[in-house]
């Protein structure tokens, strides 16, 4: 084809497709900033300034303010569905400007997370493994002209470093010095089956749109407790030592298996035990929240 007779618009479109093909990896953002002001837009502007072909995506910007635990869970919930090489920038940073480390963790699955080392990396490290951790060298990897800013490292350090890494402008080795393969972690109750058949776990998160209560108890533990489809499970929910809910519900496949407003136990999209009300909010009705201090136990019952 003689390119002289191709319409200019088509030439431009072909050139943009070609340029986008060279953007090495996606850059995915998570923050507790919300979208009420220009903070997220500023971060994306920095990334766009590094490389205009970078594919920029959002995990969420609705993490509750300062909630490091929820940031940790949302990374765990999402990371496995992004291809190897994806770079995540996670900024839930109540210690911004202090001596907490700014790091990039490479998981054994080949994903990168740019984040303060403040507990955000707890569940990613546990479930995907740590291959390497590097501390960000802020003398090399910091937005030019931001040296006097101490309260927006999400823009000036994390996004700038993440965009340079995702675009190939720097290698992982150029992020900064090597650190021990460990991160700051948040303690929580792992899912366990006790000798009497009681299952215990944490409520790490809520299905916030619908008020369903998610746990870290998996399907295999249900089998160990003798809880099978159609059978009932007795449920206890507590915040620390304070009992918040006690009741029972059938273990079923989906919400419509029980009448509207009735409780059920089911497996969520991560194949972990969850509790819900059909077409109502369990969390709102029973004042249940989530976090490392919220616990749920299940036991087979009639």
N, C-alpha and C positions, 0 to 999 in steps of 0.2 A: 504494500500500500504506500502510495506517495503521501508522506506526512503533510505536504503543502496543501492538500485538499481536505485534510481532516479538520472539522470545526474546532475552533479554539477551546470551547468548553470541554470537548471530549479529550483534547490533549491535556488540559488542566486536570481533568478527573483521572486520567491514566497516570499522570505524574504523581498525584496525591496517593493513589493506591500503591504505586511503586515505593514512595517514600515511607508509607506506613508499614510496608513489609519489612523495613529495616529496623523498626523499633523493637529492641530485643525482648523486653518483658513488660508485662502489665504492672502498673503501680496502683495499689489498692489502699484506700484511706479509711481509718477508723479514729473517731475522736469523741469527746464529750462536749464538743463546742455547740451543737445544735446548728441551725441554719438561719438564726435570727439576725446575724450580722455578717461581716465580710471575712471572718477568720478562715473558713474553709476555702472560700474563693481565693484568698491570698495564697494559701498553700498550693492550690492548683495552678495559680499564676506562676509561682516559683518553679514548679515542675515543668510547666509549659515553656518557661524561659530556658530551662536546661535543654529540652528537646521537644520540639513542636509535634513530633510524631508519636510521642509516648501515649499509649492507651491508659487513660485515667479512669478509675472506678471507685465507687463508694461501697464499703462494707456497711457502716452505719455512722451517723454523727449524733445518735440519740442515746449513747451511753449515759446513764445518770451521772451528774457531776461528781467527779473524784472517785467513781466506783471502779477501782482497779480490778476487783474480782470479776465483774461483768465484762470488762474489756478482755480479760483472760479467756472467759468462756466463749465470747463471740469469735475470737480468733480460732479457738479449737473447733467450734461449730462449722466454720466456713473454710478453713485452710485446705482441707482435703479435696475440695471441689475445684480448686484452682490448679493449673498445671505447674509442674516443677519449674523453678526459676522465677515465679511471681514474687514481687517485692511488696510487702505490707508495711505501711507506715501507721503505727498505732500510738496515739497521743492522748493518754489519760494520765496527767502528770501533776498531781498536787504538790510535788516537791520541786517544781521547775525553779531553776536558779540556785538550787542547793547542790550538795556534793554527790547526789545519786548519779550513777554512771549512765551515760548515753551509749547504747550498744546496737550492734546488728547481730542477731542470732541466725545462723544457718542451720536448719533442721536436717535430720538424716533423710528426709523426704525431698530435700533440695529446694525448700522455700526459704525466703529471707524475711525477717521481721525487724524493722527499725523502731526502737522503742526505748523509753527509760527503763532501766533495770530495777523495777519497783514492785514486782509481783505480777505484772502484766503477762509475763512469759511463763507463768506457772504451768498451765495446762498444755500449752504447746510443747514445752520441754518434756513433760511427762508422757504425752501420747505420741509425739512424733520424734522425740529424741533430739539431743544436741549434737551436731557435728562440730561446729566451731562457733565461738563468740569473739567478736572484736569490739573494742571500745572505739567510738568515733573520735578521730583526731580533728578537733574543732579548728585548729589552725589551718588545716588543709580543706576540710569539708564543712564549710560554713558560708552562707550567703554573703557575698561582698557587701560591705556597708552596714552589716548588722551587729558589729562587734560590741556596741554599747547597749544592745538589747538583751535583757536577762529573763524576760517573761514570755517569750514566744519561740521557744526552741522547736516547736512543731513546724513552724514555717522556716526558721533560719538554719536549723541544723538537721532535723529529721527528714523533712521533705526534700531539702537540697541534697542530702546524702542519698536518700532513697531514689530520687530521680536520676542522679548521676550513676548509681549502681544499676538501675533498671535499664538505662539507656546505653550502658557500656562505656560511659565517659570515664569511669574508674573501675578497676577490678575489685573484687572482694578484699584482696590483700591491701589495697590502697585505702580502705575504710579507716584503718588505724591499727593499733597494736593488738596482738593476740592476748586473750584473757583465758583463765581456766574455764573448762567446759562445764560451767555451773551458773545458775541465775538465782536471784532472790525469789523465794516461793512463799505462797500463802498457805498455811496449814488448813486442812479440811478433813471431814470424815470420808474415807474411801468406802465404797460399797462392799459390804460383807454379809455373809450368811452365818448366823449363830447356830449353836448346836440344837436349839429348840425349834429351828425353822424360821426364826424371825430374820427378815432382811432389813439392814440398816444402810442408809445412805444420806447424801446431802441433796438439798434443793439448790442446784447451782444457778438456776435461771427460771424465769417464767416465760411462757409463750405470751408475750406482753399484749399482743393484739386481742387475744381471746381469753386470757386469764387462766390458761391451763398450767398445771404445776409439773415441771420437768424434774427428774431425778438423775443421779448417776448410777442407778441400779440397772443392770442389763438383763436381757432375756434369759441367759444361762442361769442366773441366780433365781429367777422365777421357777425354773424347772427344779432346782435343788430344794426349793421350799414347798414343792408339790402344788404350786398354783398354776392351773391350766385353764385354757379358754372355757368360759362358761361358769367357772368356779368363782367363789367370793374371796376377797382379800380384806382383812381388817387393817385399817389405816390409822396411824398416829403421826401427827405433825407437830413439831416443837421448834421454838426459837430458844436455843440454849437448853436450859432445863425447864422452860415454861411450855406446858402443853397448850397448843393452839387449836387443834382439831382432833376428833376421834370419831370414826365411823367405819362403814364397810361399803364395798362396791364390787360389781362383777368385773372380771378380767375379760374384755371383749376386743374385737378387731378395730372398731371405729365408733364414732360418736352416735350414729343412727341406730346402733344396736341396743340402745336404752331409750326410754321415753324422754321427751324434752324436759330439761331441768333436773334430771336424775344423774347421780355420780357414776363414773366408770373409771376403770384402770385400763390403760392401753399402752402400746409401744409407740413412741414418737418417731419422727423422721430420722433420728440418729439411733433408732432401735434401743431406746432406753425407756424404762418404766415412767409413765406419767399418769396424773390424776386430773380429771376434768368433770365439768357438768355439761351435758349436751345442750348446746346453744345458750349457755350462760357462763359467767365468769366464776370459776371456783375460787380463784385468788381473792376477788373482790368480796364475794359472799362470806368467806370464812377468814378474811383479813390475813391471808398468807402472803409472805414475801419470799425473797430468795437471797442467797449468799452463803458464805462458808459456815455461818452460825445457824442456818436453818436445816433441820433434819427431818427425814421421813422414814418410818418403819412400816413394813408389810408383814402379814402373817396369814396363812391359809385359815379360813374360818367358814362356818356354815351359813 
